[in-house]
Amino acid sequence: MGLFTEKLKEMGASVLPITFFVILLHFTLTPIPVDDFWRFIIGAILIIVGLGIFLVGVDLGATPIGELSGESLVKMNKMPVLLIGGLLLGFIISIAEPDLHVLSVQVEQFTANIVGRWQMVLVVSVGVGVMVMVGFWRLVKHIRLRTVLWITYGVILLLALFNSPEFHAFSFDASGSTTGAITTPFLLALAAGIAGLFEGEAEDARDRYGMVGLASAGAILAMLVQGAIDSPGSYQQIDIVENITPAFFMEPFTSSLSGVFVDSLLSIAPLALVFIVIQVGILRLKRKSVSRIMIGLLYCYFGLSLFMAGVNGGFMRVGRFIGAQLVLEHSPLLAVLAGFFLGMLTVIAEPAVHVLTDSVQESTGGTVPRNLTLLSLAIGVAFSIVLAVIKIYVEGLMLWHILLPAYILIMILSYFTPDLFIGVAFDAGGVASGPMTATFILAFAQGASGAHPSANVLIDGFGVVALVAMTPLITIQAMGLIYKHRQRKEQQAAVSKDSE
């Protein structure tokens, strides 16, 4: 019960700031229809409770499976088994990611089923699996993370040339959405299990970072490959139809409930199946441990179902409404300011961000304090939402116009940044783009783009997750350069003192 209370507090801290911001907008700039307002409140409660239950399940079930799987694969001491294990585990855990399901539902809806939900989930999961396999190979062969990232993003740049602007947005959004509530802790646990292979060798904390960043890159690669092979040159503009009045108050929640339970089962079942196979073939854990893990997966199932019901029932509808009303009824400046504060609230309230900032402070011995890291992340993510809003207003401004120079800068920074910070930075992209980005902020951008006469929902309504996932790559590496500079000054001071 204590664990559940702790997770509820975490999710409350994540969701409530956005909720209060919506209430403020409701009573000032964008009055929301009464029924939709209360559906939003119910949706927020379902998201808090659902993610709370889900994260308890992750701690009890998914994370132990990740740790045990990583350790078991290492102990077998066979490279082919290790690589195939990484591929399967990366694929299966990505399928269970809530944020990816939210994004894929939106892509399916706004492409009129040209890009299907499960098609996207499976393609992205293959990409994640492949890059987790590459991550395992990197750890075993002691390949520097920056080398793998340079090659990977070089291939991404080439593939992007053969894709439409719509697929650029889908692909880079997938990178942030696939590394969320379940994938991030699972991959960190896997990396910790694999890093155990090097105990006693000259390895440090840097090997525990970078796996999440590689998984994000895998999502981009897979979607761009799909887009290059099988994608229409253009898509029909899809209108957002939100003005249909439900037959009764709870209909938005109840109408999708059966589908939500089936989809959640399809998401969690593969992870349970993998655990059963590993348990029978390798682990042979005691019954108590097995029961604990299976109960954890059951929590994941029910939590994911409640989360998706909350998202579909009221949360995203209000996000779109507010985005549309700000564009239709108010000046661009107010829309930009709303985006800025949404970005600040999202990253400051995200529990995983606080875990990351604590980790950076610990890894640097306090040289880079957590508050400085948090401030840089918050400002970076706030400006990423501002860029997303500006992209809606400026006709002809494409996502790649922002991403290309930004990723060139990121790759240049990685040449000078200490290895530890490179891994942390690329992991932070997945951490910053959490549940609130994949739900409310994505819906906000879709509503705003749908209301602007020169904008296209498919081009301008997507890409916001990509921008949120991009900024930590810059800010954390900047922190690394600060850390490196301070270290050098301390060493010079120490040498000067010794010479005296």
N, C-alpha and C positions, 0 to 999 in steps of 0.2 A: 504493500500500500504506500510505503514511503517513496518508492521509486516512481510510482504513478503520480503521486503528488508533486514530486520534483519535476517530472516531465510536463505536467499540466502548467506549472509555473513558468517553465521555459517557453512553452507554446503560447501561453497567455502573454508573456513579455514580447513575443514575436508578432502576434496577431492584434493585440489590443491597441497599440499605437496607431496602426492603420485604421482600426475601427473608430477610434476617437477622432481621427482626422476626417473620416467620412461623416461622422455626426456633426463636426464643426462645419463642413461644407454644406451639409443638409440644412442647417439653420442659418447659413449666410449666403453663399453664392449659388448653390445648385440644389434646391429643394427636391427631394426624392419622393415619388408617389408613396403613400402611406404603406400599402401592402408590400411594395418592394423594399421599403426601408426595414420593416420587421422581418421580411425574409432574409435580408442581409444580416441582421442581428442573429437570427437562428443559424444562418450559414456560418457566421463567425464562431458561434458556440460549437457547432458540429466540427469545424476545422480544428479548434483548440482541443476538444475532447478526442477527436479521431486521431490527430497527430500525436497527442499524448499517449494514447493506447498503442499506436503504431511504434513509437520510439521505445516504449517499454518492451515491446516485442523485438525490436532491433537489438536492444541490450541483452535480452534473455536468449534470443534465438539466432538472429542473422550474424551479429558480431562474433559470437563463439564459433559459428560455422566457418566464418572467414579465418579466424585464428587457427582453428584446428585443421582446416583444409590446407592453409599455407604451410604449417609445420609438417603435416603428413606428406605433402608433395615433396618437401625438401628432404625428409628422412628417407624417401624412396631412392634418392640420389640418381635419378634417371632424367636427363634433360628432356627427351620426348614426352615423358609423362608430365613433367613440370609444365611444359609449354601447352600441352593439350588441356591440362587442368586449369591453367590460367585462362585459356580461351573459353572453356565451358563455364567457369565461375563468373568471368566478366560478363558473358552473354546472359546468364541466368539472373544475376543480381540486377542488371540493367532493366530487364523485363519487369521487375517488381518496383521500379522507381516511380513514386507518385507524380513528381513534377513532369516526368516524360509523358505520362498518360494525359495529364492536363494539356500539355502542348500539342500532343498528337490529335486529341479530340478537336482542338481549335483548327489545326491544319486541315483535318478531314472536313470540318464544317465549311471553312472559307475557300477550299479548293473544290467544293461540290463533289467530294469523294474521289477526285482525281488522285490525290495522295491519301490512301486509307490509313486509318488509325493504327491497326495492327501491322500493316505494311511498314509504317514509319518506325514503330516500336521495335520490330524485328530487325530492320536494317540498322538502326542505331545500335541495338544490342550486339549485333555482329561486329560492328566497328569497335565498340567498347571491349568486347572479348579479344579481338585481335591486338589491340593496344595494351591490354593487361598482359597478354602473352609476351609482347615486346618488352613491357616493363619487367616481367620476370627474367627474361633473357638479359636485359640490361644489368639487373642486380647480380646475376650469377657471373656474368662476364666482366663486371666492373666497368661498364661503359658510362661515360659521363652523360648526365641528363641533357645538358645543353646540346650535345652532338645529336642525340635522338630527336630533340625538339627542332633543331635546325632542319634536319632532313624531312621530318614530318610536315612542318609548316611550309617547306619548299614544295612538297608534293601538293599540299592544300592549295597553295597559290596557283600552281599549274592547273589543277582540276577546276578551280573557280573560273578560269577563263572559258570553260566549256559549259557553264551553268547560267541560268537565267537569274535576274535580280531576286525573284521570288525564292528560288532555291538557296541563294546566298543567305537570306534571312532564316529560312527553315533550318539550314545546316548549322549556322552559328548559334541559333537559339537552342538547338538540340544539345550543343556542347555544354551550355549552362544547366539545362533542364535534366540531363541524364545523371549529373553528379549532385544528388540531393540528399534527402533524409535517410535513405537506406544505403545508397551506393557509396557515399563518402565514408561513413564509419566502417563499412564492410571492406572497402579497398584499403583503408588505413590499417585495418586489422590484418588483412592479407599481406601487406607490405611489411608489417611488423613481424609476421610469422616467417616470411622469406628472409628478412634481414637477420633473423636468428641464426641463419647459416653462417654468418660472418662473425659470430661472437669470438672474441680473442684476436681478431685481425684488426688491422688499422682502419677501421670504419667508424664513422660518426653518425650523428642524427640525420645527416643529409639523405641517407638511403631510405629513411622512413617517409620522405616527402617526394612528390612527383608522380605517384601512381594515379592520383585523381586527375592531375593535369593531362597525363597521357590518355586516360579514358575519355576526357573531354575532347581531345584532338581526334580520337577514334570515331566519336560521334560525327564530327565535321567531315572527316574523310569518307565515312560510309555514305552519308547523305549526298555529298558531292559526287561520289561515284554513281549512285542511283540517278542523280539529276543529269549527269553526263550521258548515261546509257538510255534512260527512259523518262524523259520529261518533255512536255509540250513547250513550244517556243514561248507561249504566253498563256495567261489564264483569264477567264472571264471575271470581271469585277463583281464580287459578291456583296450584296447589300446586307447590312445587319438588321434582322427583323426581331425587335425586342418589344414591340408594342401590342403583341397579342395578349389579351387578358386571360390568365389561367381560369379554368372552370371553377376551381375552388382554391382557397389560400395555400394549402400544402401540395397542390398538384406538381409544382416544379421539383419538389423533393421526391414525391411518391412515384411519379411517372418514370423516372430513370432508375429506381431502386433495384429492380430485378436485374437490369443490365449491369449495374454497379457491382452487385454481389457476384455475378458470373465473371466479370472482368477481373475483379480482385482475386478470385479463386485461380484464374488462369495466370495471374501475376505471381502469386505466392507458391502455388503447387510445384513448379520446377525446382525451387530452392529446397522445399521439403523432400522432393524426390532425390536430389543430389545428396542431401544429408543422410537419407536412408541407405543409399548405395555406399557412401563412404563409411557409414557406421557398420554395415554388414561386412564390407570388404576389408576395412583397415582399422577403424577406431576401436570398435568393441567397448564403447563407454558403458558405465553402469546405468541401470534402469532409471535411477533418479536424475542423472544428467541428461539422458535422452528425453525424459518426460519434460524437464525444464525447457529444453530447446524446442520441443514440439509445441508446448504451451506458448512459448514466445512467438512462434510462427503463426499460431492461431490468433494471438493478439495483433500481429501484423495484418492479418486478413481482415479482422473486424475494424481495426483502426483505419486501414486504407479505404474500406467501404464507407465509413462515416465521413472521412475526409472528402472523398469524391462526391458524396451526396451533398455536403455543405458547399462545395465549389459549384456544382451544377445547379443547386437549388436557389441560391440567392447571391453568392459572393461576386461572381463574374458579371452577372447581369447589371448590378449596381456599378461596378467598375467601368463598364462600357457606357452606362448612362452618364456618369460624372464626366468622363472624358469627352463625350459628345456635347454635353451642356456647356462645358468650359469653352469649347471651340465655337459653339453656336451663339452663346449669350454674352461672352466676355472677351476681353482683349487678349491677344497672343501673350502679352506679358504675364497675365494672371495664370494662363495655362502653363507657361514655363516655370513660374514660381511654384505652382502646385506640384509640378514634376520634380522640382528641386527638393521640396520638403518630403515628398513621397520617397525619393531616393535616400535621403538622410534617415528617415524613420525606418525604412526597410533594413538597411545595413546595421544601424545601431541596435535595433531590436532583435536581429538574427542571432540566436544562441550559439550557433556554430562559429560565428565571427568572433565571439568572445573567447571561445576555446582556442581559436587560431591566434588571437592577439596575445593571450597568455603564453602560448607555445613559443611565439617569436621572442617575447620578453625573457622566457626561461632559456631558450637556445642561445641568446646573445648575452646572457649574464646580466641582464638589466640595462645594457647599453642602449637598446632600442625599446623604450618603455611602451607598455600596452596602450596607454592613452594616445600616444603619438601615432601608433599604428592604426588604432580605431579611428582617429580623426582623419588621417589620410585616406583610409578606406571610405569613410562616410562622405567626404568631399568628392572623392573620385566617383563613387556610385551616384551621388546627387547630380553631378555634371553629366553622367551617362544618360540619366533620364531626361535631363535638359536637352541633350543632343537628340534623343529620340523624338522629343516634342518639336524641336526646331526642324528636324527632317520632315515632319508632317506639314509644316507651314511653307518650307522652301521647296518649290516645285523643281524637280530634276535632281535634287540631292539624294543620292543613293547610299545604301548601307556600306557598300565597298569603298565609297569616297572617304568614309570615316575609318573603317577597319583596316584598309591597306596601309595608310601611313602609320596608324597606331601599331600594327603588328610589325612593321619594319622597325619602328622605334623599340618595340619590345625585344626583337631579336638582337638589335644593336646593344641594348642594355644588358642582355643576357651574356654578352661577351665579357663585360666588366664586372658583373655582379657575382658575389660569392655563391658557390654551388648550393649551399643550404637555402639561400633566399630564392634561388631560381625554382627549386622544388616547392617551397612555401607559396611563392607567387602564383604558380600555375595551379596549385591545389586551391588557393584562395578564390580563384575564379568560380569554381564550383560551389564553394562555401557561400560566397556573397549572393549568388543567384539562387536563393532558397525558395520556400513555398510561397511567400508573398509576391516575389517577382513573377513566378510562373502562373500565379492566379490573378491577383488584383492589378498589378502594374501592367501585365500583358493585356488584360481586358481594358484598362484605362487607355492604353495606346491604340487598341482596336477601335474603341468608341470615338476617340479624337480623330483618327484617320478616316473613319466612316462618315464623320460629320463635315470634314473639310472638302470643299468642292474639287480641289486639284489633287487630293491625296488618293492613294490606292491602298485598301485594307491589307492586301496580300504583301505589298512592298513596304508600306509605312506602318502598318499595324503589327507586323512582326519585326524582329531584329532588336527589340528592347532587351530581351534576355541576353543576347549576344553582347550588347554594349555594357550591361551590368557585369558580365563575366570578363570583359576585356580590361576594365579599369584597374582591378587589383593586380594584374600582371605588370602594370606600370608603377603603381604606388608602392607595392611591396618590394619590387626591385630597387626603387628609389630609396626605400628604407635600407636595403642591403648596401647600397653605395654609401649612405650615411654611416652605417655601421663600419664598413671597410675604411672609410676616411678617419673615423674616430679611433679605430684600432691602430691605424698607422701613426696617428698623432701621439697616442699613448706609448707606442713602441719607441718613437723618436724621443719622447720625453724621458723614457726610462733609460735609453742609451746615453742621452745627454747627462742625466743624473749620475749614471755609473762612471762616465768619463771624468766627472768632477771629483 
